[in-house]
Amino acid sequence: MPGAAQRPEGPAAAHARPGAEQAPGTPVQPGAGSHVPRLGGVPGASVPGPGVPPHPAPGPGTASHRAPDSRPVVDRGLAAAVRGPRRGEPFAARAARAVRRTVSSSAAREVAEATRVAEALQQPVTTGRQIAVTSIRGGAGKTTVAALLATTYAHYRQDPVLLVEADPALGSLPLRLGAETLRWTAGDVAGIVEPQMSLLDVTGYLVQLPDNAWLLPGSQGQIGAMLDTTTYGRVMVTLRRYFGVTVVDCETLPAEVARVALSASQARVLTTPATLEGITSTYAVLQWMQGLPRHVIAGTVVVLTELVPHTGLDVAEAATKLESTGASVRVLPYDRHLAAGGTIRTDLLARPTRQAATRIAADVFQLSQQRH
């Protein structure tokens, strides 16, 4: 895998003149040569390690900004200790599913459902949709869900997709996405980007990912990185107009940036482990959200993440209780590949995991369309 990506060409260069705003009511247009999604496909292919542009052409007023040095996402010594990735489910489970699909009539239903979900994910937008992903506690699968959502949008949609890491305290989003090196962070970009820049200028400061997706890291993996609400607001206001969908990996609640991101988003995802402790704390948060304007909880999807094969929890019963607050609830099943950590390769995910991630992405996107 190359250590440094070249300056983006086709998708970015094909956009409108620098600083041109999308006219109200006009769908966000994809870049020329951008990936055309496959109906009924699975979200994304394997995510190779992208690099960072070595010397992006500075935009207006950036002459005084010194380019930071690139830093590796994972130390080479630590990377050597990592074993090869595992498939999300054992061979026996995959073989049994293939047999069941052969002797049953479920295949046609699966194709119909995949087509429906793909059509929902490909709906045009007139203004960029912002989706915030957060949790009540660490270890709830927040970053994993954010990465799966953005990968799914990038696979199905033709307009550019942006991932923003608003969790700068040693966040793991770049690692989960397979980035090898990082240079520009949200704090750096906040002082550089200006409204008159073109998409080509802007993407020079981002990490390029497959399928016309881009990443803005929150830090370079160093302790002490800060992202305040002013910096976050400046970055989001400037960048969101360039991208059809922006997924924000927030800090855990009640961090201030996370609360700002939730209030400014058209849809919200609240991840929680499928444990008694997880659903108890999440239920308390949802009760608090009931006191906010109605659209907040109505535009929230709770994702119950199964972190172990057998949770010891009646997931259906827990979902019913959480849904009584007005939020939607979806389940992301246990997956050996996700549980192992490291770079997410969607080709290694278990089939139920891919299907669940795609449906969750479609549900969240449809909710975001209801809020302008």
Secondary structure as GFF3:
##gff-version 3
##sequence-region A 1 372
A	DSSP	alpha_helix	10	13	.	.	.	ID=ss1
A	DSSP	beta_strand	71	72	.	.	.	ID=ss2
A	DSSP	alpha_helix	76	79	.	.	.	ID=ss3
A	DSSP	alpha_helix	91	103	.	.	.	ID=ss4
A	DSSP	alpha_helix	106	121	.	.	.	ID=ss5
A	DSSP	beta_strand	129	135	.	.	.	ID=ss6
A	DSSP	alpha_helix	142	156	.	.	.	ID=ss7
A	DSSP	beta_strand	161	166	.	.	.	ID=ss8
A	DSSP	alpha_helix	173	177	.	.	.	ID=ss9
A	DSSP	beta_strand	181	182	.	.	.	ID=ss10
A	DSSP	alpha_helix	186	190	.	.	.	ID=ss11
A	DSSP	alpha_helix	199	203	.	.	.	ID=ss12
A	DSSP	beta_strand	207	209	.	.	.	ID=ss13
A	DSSP	beta_strand	213	216	.	.	.	ID=ss14
A	DSSP	alpha_helix	229	239	.	.	.	ID=ss15
A	DSSP	three_ten_helix	240	242	.	.	.	ID=ss16
A	DSSP	beta_strand	245	250	.	.	.	ID=ss17
A	DSSP	alpha_helix	256	264	.	.	.	ID=ss18
A	DSSP	beta_strand	267	273	.	.	.	ID=ss19
A	DSSP	alpha_helix	276	289	.	.	.	ID=ss20
A	DSSP	alpha_helix	294	298	.	.	.	ID=ss21
A	DSSP	beta_strand	300	305	.	.	.	ID=ss22
A	DSSP	alpha_helix	315	323	.	.	.	ID=ss23
A	DSSP	beta_strand	328	332	.	.	.	ID=ss24
A	DSSP	alpha_helix	336	339	.	.	.	ID=ss25
A	DSSP	three_ten_helix	346	348	.	.	.	ID=ss26
A	DSSP	alpha_helix	351	369	.	.	.	ID=ss27
###
